[in-house]
């Protein structure tokens, strides 16, 4: 089973951060992939991605419109960057694009 990890973050860190996370989670499940999404919102980092998660990931998605906190965790990996809106509108495409880019 493919493993996807993602980070979602928008400038205000409220609604769109969590909408993008939910869209990616739902798309991952629909595509039968294991997916873990870290949100970086107004309340801080939730569901934090670990070094093991990063090492085992088949693809990494940043659905962000602001700076990612602790981005250096991903320095050795290719990251598929998209907007939060893209993740909300077409999460399945975002996942498939990330996998094909990896």
N, C-alpha and C positions, 0 to 999 in steps of 0.2 A: 504494500500500500504506500502510495506517495505521501510524503510529509511536507506540508506547507506551513511556513510561519509568516506572520504579518505584523506590522505596526500601523496603527491608525492614529492620526493626530490632526486636528484642525486648529486654527488660530485661537478660537475661544475655548476649545476643549470641552464642549458640552454635547449638543445633539449630534452633529455630523460625525464626530469621532466614533460614537457608539453605534450610529446607523451604519457606517462603513464596516465596523467590526461585525455586526450582526449579518450584514449582507455577505461578507466573505465567509463567515462561519456556515451560513446556510448553503452557499454555493459549494463549499468544500464537502459538506455532507452529501449534497445532491450528486456530486461527481465521485463520491466514494473515496475521498482523500482524508487523511488525518490533518486537521488544521488547528493551529493555536494562534490566537490573535492577542497581542499586547495593545492595550489602549493607553495613550498618553494624553489624559484629559485634565480638566480643571482640578480634579481631585488627586492628581498624581498618576503614577504608573500602576496599572492594574494588570494582572495575569502576566507577570514579567517573564519574558523569554530568557531561558538559561543558556549557558555556553553549550550544554549538551543538546538543547533544542536546535541551536544554530549549526552545530556540527552534523546533526542528523537530518537536517532539512534538505529536501530536494529542490526547493525554491523559496525565495524570500521576497516578500512584497512590502514596500513602504507605501501606504496610501496616506499621504501626508501633504499638508499645506503650511507646515511650520517646521522648525528645526527638530530633529529627532534627539531626544535625550539619550545619553550614553551610546551614541552611534558608533563609537570605536569598538564596541562588541562585535561588529559586523565587518571589520576592516579587511578580512581575508576572503569575504564572500561577495558574489555578484548580487546586486540588489535590483529588483524590478520596481522602479518608482512610478507611481501614478497619483492622480489627484484623489482626494476623498470622494468627490462627486463621481469620478469614474468607478470607484469601488462600489458605491451605492447603486449606480445605474446598471453596471454590467460586471458583477463580481466573477461570474463564470469565465468571461473573456479574460479578465485580469489574471486569474489563476492559470488558465491555459497559456496565456502569453508568457507568464513568469516561468512556467515549466519548459516551454519551448526555447526560451532565452538561456536557460541554465544548461 
